[in-house]
Amino acid sequence: MIEIQMPRLSDTMEEGVINAWLKKPGELVKIGDILVEIETDKAVMEQEAYEAGIFHAVLVQEGKSAPIGAAIALLDDGKDNAPAPVQAVPSTPKAVSGLELATSATPARNEEPTPGLKETPVLAARAFSSPLARREAKERRISIGLLTGTGPGGRIVRSDVISAAQIQPPAAPSDGDEATHDAVKTSAGDSKAGSDMLRASAITPFTSVRKVISSRLSESSRTIPHFSLTSVADVEELVQLREKINAQRQAMGRSKISMNDFIVRASALALLEHPGINASYSPENGGQKLLHGRINIGVAMAVEAGLVVPVLLDAAHKPASQLGTETKSLAAAAQERKLSPAQLSGGTFTVSNLGMYGVESFTAIINAPEGAILAIGRSAPEAVIRAGKIVIRHQLRLTLSADHRIIDGADGAAFLQTLVTLLGQPLNIVS
């Protein structure tokens, strides 16, 4: 009998959630067959079989989590005397009384039914739904039996729950539930509950991604001595050059190159000149600096599940157009939570851009174990003095956060100076 264990699918993964079993007890398993979909802190990934045999038993059910290395299923390879395969036990729908049905599922008179919801719940059969959809519905307090599935075979998926949550109006408190200052206890034991009542607070449990974000950023902020430097780049020539290049690319039916693609390219070139920034701290031997021979730039992306940082390998050796193509591909995979462990590993420096939200500047937290991160604000026309005259030119603010254990202020300033020069002379970026 072979134990199938929860694999480590990312460098930050501590546990995984079983999204869906693709094999059932009693089915034949061949090497290379996909056994299970596992939700990690960064993506939903497929796990294949490395041994052949008969799928014997599921030890961790769909929607449940298990730590790395824990047994999640059994595979009978025919080498041991194994008991008969465990058959999946179908769940029995909970009986619903007529009163419960009338009070929880029947629309009020003169009210239009909410789009995306069934007008009448079906009690004869259980609604088919994915574990992620059921968990999302539980967190959002939505009755999954009232949803209409858009997945294969009418299966209710997570997006159906999210869509219904956006459509449904929040429940209004009844007259008897109105919270007043007089009605709330303020004793030491009840002060938190009372404050939450006054604020109409609702608990939103952390997803696996948010748990990792919380843990890693807290540790980075707590253990790494950050310092930050901000510089302003004149990107007027870059803005004009980008417009010309994109006009030509559109005429040829190619996709546009974003400002961020040029910034990533310029950052990689600046790291070539300042290899001490492309480094990490190591506690070995009382502390030492690791200089990385490859420049792999992580691009911070905000997706529905949270923040992810896929990596562009060898960014200094790729033109901005190729970096843009790879970034778009990674962004699409991130939205679908299909990023592979390789696409999320090996970063040596991170670029985080909030300029598209109109943010002028901000300070980012270092993405450990990297030694620095670059925060990009918006590019906007400003009045500046050139040759004694006031002119309007596009300005861009760059903020470098660095690990003071391995990078000194002068080193960070020199890196920013090179980066500002490159952005101000964009032909050096595209050549």
Order of alpha helices (4+ residues) and beta strands (2+ residues): beta-beta-beta-beta-beta-beta-beta-beta-alpha-alpha-alpha-alpha-alpha-beta-alpha-alpha-beta-beta-beta-beta-beta-beta-alpha-beta-beta-beta-alpha-alpha
